[in-house]
Amino acid sequence: MLAHSPPFPLVIDYDAENHHNFSTADEDAITLALQHRDRVRRIHLRLPVPSLQKLITALNDKFPILEFLHIRPPTKNDIRLALPSTLEAPHLRHLRLDHFASPRGSPLLRTAARLVTVSLRWVHPSIYPHPNDILQPLSLLRQLETLEIGFCSPVPQRDIERQLLNTPIMTCATLPNLQSFVFWGVSAYLEALLPRMTTPLLEKLCVHFFNQLRFAVPRLLQFIIATENLRFISAKFVFYHGAVVAFIHSHVESRLITFYVDVTCGHLDWQVSSVAQIFNTLNPLFSAVVELTLGYREHTLSSEWHNQADRMRWRELLGSFRNVKTLRVHKGLVGELSRSLRPDGEPPLEILPELKEIVCPAGGINDQTFSAFTHERESVGRPVNLIAEDIPVGLST
């Protein structure tokens, strides 16, 4: 049928989640369509791994009009797919590969200079590519607007540090049109990449960290300082059973996220410790933040998760936002915050010196939870108003 059809462009789109009876006939039909390389404009495949492996071998030549390539297995298992080294797509605009080995051996990125979107997600950690292998092809993508780089699990920080000592980073990438950058992985790898990336138009930065004992992110700080569009005025943290998430906005009432950070860890004390380390390093960025929200996913709480966080870690986190005027606290964290703000010999204005109001559920006001803090502020002529209001905070922005 294809052999006798008009030479219209072909779209190959098959998602196994929407078609539960993927058959041999379906696989044969996709294989036949892929043989018409000069007509294939779009490929989106989400298929069982054995079928994907067979079909990927058909991508072994030049696809002259291909603009969209998205391949992912419907699994989170330890899968490592690989593109043929002979695949070329000079007109490719959007590339997303999930659970693939690094494409450093493929000419695809080197020849697809028109790429607007590149998403390489869930690369296996045993093949963490050296930053040179990521930066070199990126340096050719002058039209790139969206970049996502993600690894499926952590590697020890010392392994990355050893890799960088053995092979120094020699490549820089200027991405003049990049607007969004998303990263999943460990902080040492991100810290290696960022000093070599120049992104003058970046508007959104999302960072997903695995659980680590220590977070050192000074280069992340310098990268954001050098990026003109990344300026912040409000911040929201959400603590829940699987991670802690921070949403940072450039406008108080905006729903558009400018900077996003999450850390995958399962205990409240670890979560507070993680974000305290990260945001304490980044604190020069938050001088204009006037509104801070602290919340959690209440319905996921358990006694094991909700262990008490260290008071000094809470104070370290709050200390990153010295000019906050409004603090919003979800009812599940009222006890935590009242303990951290309660006077214990520190100077009265050491934490949140510009604070004007605390917004929390009525219970946190009626039972005098914050009374020690508010009395101290009144004594130094810096009163803080308590406003009764529920804070329904989930994982939305």
C-alpha positions in Angstrom: 0.0 0.0 0.0 2.8 2.4 0.9 4.6 1.7 -2.4 1.6 2.9 -4.4 0.5 5.8 -2.1 1.2 9.5 -3.0 4.5 10.7 -1.6 3.0 12.4 1.4 5.1 12.7 4.6 4.8 9.8 7.0 4.0 10.1 10.7 4.9 7.0 12.8 3.2 7.3 16.2 2.6 4.3 18.4 2.1 4.3 22.2 1.8 0.9 23.8 -0.1 2.5 26.7 -2.9 3.4 24.4 -2.8 0.2 22.3 -2.7 -2.8 24.6 -2.5 -5.4 21.9 0.7 -4.6 20.0 1.0 -7.3 17.5 3.6 -8.7 15.0 1.5 -7.1 12.3 1.9 -3.7 13.9 5.6 -4.2 14.2 5.9 -5.2 10.6 3.9 -2.1 9.5 6.2 0.2 11.5 9.2 -1.5 10.0 7.8 -1.1 6.5 7.1 2.6 7.1 10.7 3.2 8.4 12.0 1.8 5.1 10.6 4.9 3.4 13.3 7.1 5.0 12.8 10.0 2.6 9.1 10.4 3.6 9.3 9.9 7.4 8.7 13.3 9.2 7.8 12.2 12.7 8.6 9.1 14.9 7.1 8.6 18.3 7.5 5.1 19.7 6.6 3.8 23.1 6.7 0.1 22.8 7.9 -3.1 24.7 11.6 -3.2 24.8 12.1 -6.2 22.5 10.1 -4.5 19.8 11.9 -1.2 20.3 15.2 -2.9 19.9 14.2 -4.4 16.6 12.8 -1.2 15.3 15.7 0.9 16.3 18.0 -1.1 14.1 15.9 0.2 11.2 17.1 3.7 12.0 20.4 2.9 10.4 20.6 5.5 7.6 19.8 9.1 6.7 16.3 10.4 7.3 16.3 13.6 5.2 13.0 15.2 6.4 12.7 13.7 9.9 11.8 16.6 12.3 10.6 14.8 15.5 12.1 11.7 17.1 10.8 10.4 20.5 11.6 6.9 21.6 11.0 5.5 25.1 10.2 2.1 26.6 7.1 1.9 28.9 9.2 0.8 31.8 11.4 2.1 34.6 13.6 -1.0 34.7 17.3 -1.1 34.0 17.1 -0.6 30.2 19.9 0.8 28.0 19.0 1.3 24.4 21.3 2.6 21.7 20.9 4.3 18.4 22.6 3.0 15.3 25.9 4.9 14.7 24.8 5.5 11.1 21.6 7.4 11.9 21.5 11.0 10.5 18.7 13.4 10.5 19.9 16.9 9.3 16.4 18.5 9.6 15.6 17.1 13.1 14.0 19.7 15.4 12.9 17.7 18.4 14.8 14.8 20.0 13.8 12.9 23.1 15.4 9.6 24.1 14.5 7.8 27.4 16.6 5.0 28.8 19.3 5.3 26.1 23.0 5.1 26.4 24.7 8.4 25.8 24.6 9.2 22.1 28.3 10.2 22.1 29.1 7.6 19.5 26.3 8.7 17.2 26.7 11.5 14.6 23.0 12.4 15.3 23.7 15.4 17.5 26.6 16.5 15.4 24.6 16.6 12.2 21.3 17.9 13.5 22.2 21.6 13.8 18.5 22.7 13.7 17.5 21.0 16.9 15.2 23.1 19.1 14.5 20.5 21.8 16.9 17.9 23.2 15.9 15.6 26.0 18.2 12.7 27.0 16.6 11.2 30.1 17.3 8.3 32.3 20.8 7.6 31.0 22.2 4.7 33.0 24.7 5.9 35.6 27.3 3.3 34.6 27.8 5.2 31.4 27.7 8.8 32.8 29.3 10.5 29.8 32.2 12.9 30.5 31.0 16.5 30.4 33.1 17.0 27.2 30.9 14.4 25.5 27.8 16.4 26.3 29.2 19.9 25.7 30.9 19.2 22.4 27.7 18.3 20.4 25.7 21.0 22.3 28.1 23.6 21.2 26.9 23.1 17.6 23.2 23.6 18.5 22.8 27.3 18.1 19.0 27.1 17.7 18.4 25.0 20.9 15.6 26.3 23.1 15.0 23.4 25.5 17.6 21.1 27.0 16.9 18.2 29.4 19.7 15.9 30.7 18.8 13.2 33.2 20.3 10.2 34.8 18.2 7.3 36.2 20.1 6.9 39.5 23.0 8.4 41.4 26.6 7.7 41.3 29.1 8.5 44.1 30.3 12.0 44.0 33.9 10.7 44.3 33.5 8.8 41.0 32.6 11.9 39.1 35.4 13.9 40.8 37.9 11.1 39.9 36.6 11.2 36.2 37.1 14.9 36.0 40.7 14.7 37.4 41.6 12.1 34.8 40.2 14.0 31.9 39.8 17.8 32.3 36.8 19.6 30.7 38.1 21.3 27.6 34.8 22.2 25.8 32.5 25.2 26.2 29.0 25.5 24.9 27.3 28.8 24.1 23.6 28.3 23.7 22.3 31.7 22.6 18.6 30.7 22.3 18.2 28.3 25.2 15.2 29.2 27.3 14.7 26.1 29.5 17.3 23.7 31.1 16.3 20.7 33.2 18.8 18.4 35.0 18.4 15.1 36.9 21.4 13.8 38.7 24.0 14.5 41.4 25.3 17.9 42.2 29.0 17.2 41.3 28.0 16.5 37.7 25.9 19.6 37.4 28.7 21.7 39.0 31.0 20.4 36.3 28.7 21.3 33.4 27.5 24.8 34.4 30.8 26.7 34.3 31.2 25.6 30.7 27.6 26.6 29.6 26.6 30.2 28.5 22.9 30.7 28.3 22.0 34.4 28.0 18.3 34.0 27.4 17.6 31.2 29.9 14.2 31.8 31.6 13.6 28.5 33.4 16.0 26.3 35.4 14.8 23.0 36.9 17.2 20.8 39.0 16.3 17.3 40.3 18.9 16.0 42.8 19.2 12.5 44.2 19.6 12.1 47.9 23.1 13.1 49.0 24.7 13.7 52.4 26.4 16.9 51.2 25.4 19.5 48.7 28.0 21.9 47.4 26.6 24.2 44.6 28.8 27.3 44.3 28.9 27.1 40.6 25.1 26.8 40.4 25.1 30.2 42.3 27.5 31.8 39.8 25.5 30.4 36.8 22.3 31.9 38.0 23.9 35.2 38.9 25.3 35.4 35.3 21.8 34.7 33.8 19.9 37.9 33.6 16.4 36.5 33.4 16.7 34.4 36.6 15.6 36.8 39.2 13.3 35.8 42.1 10.7 37.4 44.4 8.7 34.5 45.9 9.5 31.0 47.1 7.5 27.9 48.1 8.7 24.7 49.6 6.6 21.5 49.7 7.7 18.6 52.0 6.2 15.2 51.4 7.0 11.5 51.9 9.2 11.1 48.7 11.0 14.4 48.3 11.2 18.1 49.1 10.4 20.5 46.3 11.1 24.2 45.9 9.3 26.5 43.5 10.8 29.9 43.0 9.0 32.6 41.0 9.9 35.9 39.5 6.6 37.5 40.5 4.5 37.0 43.7 1.3 36.1 41.8 2.8 34.4 38.8 2.3 30.7 38.3 5.3 30.5 36.0 8.2 28.8 37.7 11.6 30.5 37.1 13.7 28.1 39.3 12.7 24.7 40.5 14.7 22.4 42.8 13.8 19.0 44.3 15.7 16.5 46.3 14.6 12.8 46.5 14.7 11.8 50.1 12.3 10.2 52.5 12.6 11.8 56.0 11.7 15.3 57.0 15.0 15.9 58.8 17.0 14.9 55.7 14.8 17.1 53.5 15.2 20.2 55.7 19.0 19.5 55.8 19.2 19.1 52.0 17.4 22.3 51.1 19.1 24.2 53.9 22.5 23.4 52.5 21.5 24.2 48.9 19.7 27.5 49.7 22.2 28.6 52.2 24.8 28.6 49.3 22.3 30.3 47.0 21.1 32.9 49.5 22.6 35.9 47.6 19.9 35.2 45.0 17.0 35.8 47.3 17.4 39.3 48.5 14.3 40.4 46.7 12.1 37.5 47.9 9.3 38.9 50.0 6.9 35.9 50.3 7.8 32.5 51.5 5.5 29.5 51.8 6.2 26.2 53.7 3.8 23.3 53.1 3.5 19.6 52.7 1.3 16.9 51.3 -0.6 16.1 54.5 -2.3 13.0 53.3 1.0 11.2 52.8 2.4 11.8 56.2 3.4 9.0 58.5 5.0 8.9 61.9 8.2 7.5 60.4 8.3 10.3 57.8 7.4 13.2 60.1 10.3 12.9 62.4 11.3 16.2 63.9 13.9 18.2 61.9 16.9 19.8 63.6 16.0 23.3 64.8 19.3 24.8 63.5 18.6 23.4 60.0 15.3 25.1 59.9 16.9 28.4 61.0 19.6 27.9 58.3 16.9 27.5 55.7 15.0 30.5 56.9 18.2 32.5 57.0 18.5 32.3 53.3 15.4 34.7 53.0 16.3 37.7 55.1 13.9 40.1 53.4 10.8 38.0 53.5 7.8 40.0 54.7 5.1 37.3 54.6 5.6 33.7 55.8 2.9 31.2 55.0 2.9 27.9 57.0 0.8 24.8 56.4 -0.8 23.4 59.6 1.4 20.3 59.5 4.6 22.5 59.9 3.3 25.0 62.4 4.9 23.0 65.3 8.2 22.7 63.4 8.4 26.4 62.6 7.3 27.6 66.1 10.2 25.6 67.6 12.7 27.0 65.1 11.5 30.6 65.7 11.3 30.4 69.5 13.9 32.5 71.2 16.9 30.6 72.5 19.5 33.2 73.2 20.0 34.3 69.6 19.7 38.0 68.7 16.0 38.9 68.2 16.3 39.9 64.5 18.7 37.2 63.5 16.1 35.2 61.5 13.6 36.9 59.1 14.3 40.4 60.3 11.9 42.1 57.9 9.0 39.7 58.6 5.6 41.5 58.9 3.1 38.7 59.0 2.8 34.9 59.6 -0.2 33.3 57.8 -1.2 29.9 59.3 -4.4 28.0 60.3 -6.4 29.5 63.2 -5.2 26.8 65.5 -1.7 28.1 65.3 -2.9 31.5 66.5 -5.5 30.5 69.1 -3.1 28.2 71.0 -0.4 30.8 71.2 2.0 28.7 69.2 4.0 31.6 68.0 3.6 33.8 71.1 7.2 33.6 72.3 8.4 34.7 68.8 5.8 37.5 68.5 6.4 38.8 72.0 10.1 39.1 71.3 9.5 41.0 68.1 7.2 43.4 69.9 9.9 44.0 72.5 12.3 45.3 69.9 9.7 47.4 68.0 9.3 45.0 65.1 5.8 43.5 65.6 4.6 40.5 63.5 0.9 40.0 62.7 -0.7 36.6 62.8 -3.3 35.9 60.2 -5.6 32.9 60.4 -5.9 31.2 57.0 -5.5 27.6 55.8 -2.7 26.9 53.4 -3.7 24.1 51.1 -0.3 23.2 49.6 0.2 20.2 47.3 2.7 19.6 44.6 1.3 22.2 42.3 2.9 25.6 41.9 
